[in-house]
Amino acid sequence: MSGETSTATQDSTSSSKTRPPSAERGRRPGAEEVPATLVPESGWHFLHLFYRVDRDRLRGYSEDERRAGRDALVEALGTRRPGAVDQLQCFAVPGHKADFGVMLAGPDLKALHAVETAIEASPLGGALVPTYSFYSITEVSEYVPDVEQYGAMLRDRQKLDPESDMFQAKLSAYAERLGPMNQHRLYPEFPDWPCVCFYPMSKSRDADQNWYMLPFEARSELMGGHSRSGMLFAGKVSQVITASTGLDDWEWGVTLWSRNPVYIKDIVYTMRYDESSAKYGLFGEFYFGYIVPPRELVEILRI
């Protein structure tokens, strides 16, 4: 018996000597140490939430419970703190897919998640049924050329002389707007426009239509044409593309804001003729809504 105890003690001692400290677990010997954090290296977390109101359940609430629930929901939907929940909008959703939706963006994933839990833990939470959600992170696409790459495109695709005034003017204009464009992609300011549309998408991997088997130059050219189609709607539609590969069931989320519902219809219709979408695009369900302040939303929902 004493021998068994001695052996077990020796094994335990040996294990404790060879087992790396918890701070080093999961890291290969010699690997560069990077911070372990929920904060993205660049960009923001992005969360879309959709709910349906369970009317039968709602009828079981007293008026006092409903009043307290409305106040708690309005407070949750009014949460916006720089450095945590930087952007938040709520919107009513016509049709059967949902009754309302919420979009949140910011660097603090726990703060975004806390808004979700506050909605569902409110006195009305039992009558708010989640119907869909989508989690993603903002990014600058690999197909967005830097200034040098844009210059090469002007030279090789548009056949412009690098010494010409037109080449220099176009290059200078692109360099001037690239920074603000990338800033919007990573840290978008939600526009105060009435309409919003969200849908997830991926690229095809079919044997004869596999996006990921195309050379980068071919993919870049196709995405360039797709981008030019979108530019036709400048001032009418604003969009943010967020990355969700490995984070959700689709590879990207597309959020569109517009000054009128017709513009959303028009831009999606127009861009589907681009080869990158017509041949390689896979789309999930579309969620359309109109943006309203939290207090107006609870009035619209009649809760």
VENUR-V853586 format. One record per helix or strand of 2 or more residues. SS is the DSSP state (~ for helix, > for strand). FROM is the first residue (numbers start at 1). TO is the last residue. If there is no record, write none. Layout:
ss:SS from:FROM to:TO
ss:SS from:FROM to:TO
This chain:
ss:~ from:2 to:18
ss:~ from:22 to:24
ss:> from:45 to:53
ss:~ from:55 to:58
ss:~ from:63 to:77
ss:> from:87 to:92
ss:> from:100 to:106
ss:~ from:109 to:121
ss:~ from:125 to:127
ss:> from:128 to:138
ss:~ from:147 to:156
ss:~ from:165 to:186
ss:> from:195 to:203
ss:> from:205 to:206
ss:> from:209 to:210
ss:~ from:211 to:213
ss:~ from:216 to:231
ss:> from:237 to:243
ss:> from:252 to:258
ss:~ from:261 to:271
ss:~ from:275 to:278
ss:> from:281 to:291
ss:~ from:294 to:301
